[in-house]
């Protein structure tokens, strides 16, 4: 059974504190490929690699149901800086 955006969002919000979350279904609605932008205080002091490993561990069951999963992870301060560069 394909994973829905709601299922993925619920799993993420249950796994860690979320300041901001964007989920994009990159598979035209079939639930096979998702990209996320996740902002959390839980990432403070962690390298990008450690953050990605943390998310992969927290979402192991959900990721196993997908063909592809990509993530961008930020601390709240990093996300504000990222947004400032975008404008």
JOGIHU-V797135 format. One record per pair of residues at least 24 apart in sequence whose ideal C-beta (glycine too) atoms are under 6 Angstrom apart, sorted by sequence separation. I is the first residue (numbers start at 1). J is the second residue. If there is no record, write none. Layout:
# JOGIHU-V797135
i | j
I | J
I | J
This chain:
# JOGIHU-V797135
i | j
16 | 40
17 | 41
17 | 42
16 | 42
2 | 30
3 | 31
2 | 31
43 | 73
44 | 75
43 | 75
32 | 66
33 | 67
32 | 67
33 | 68
34 | 69
35 | 70
36 | 71
37 | 72
38 | 73
39 | 74
39 | 76
39 | 79
15 | 58
11 | 59
11 | 62
8 | 62
19 | 76
3 | 62
3 | 65
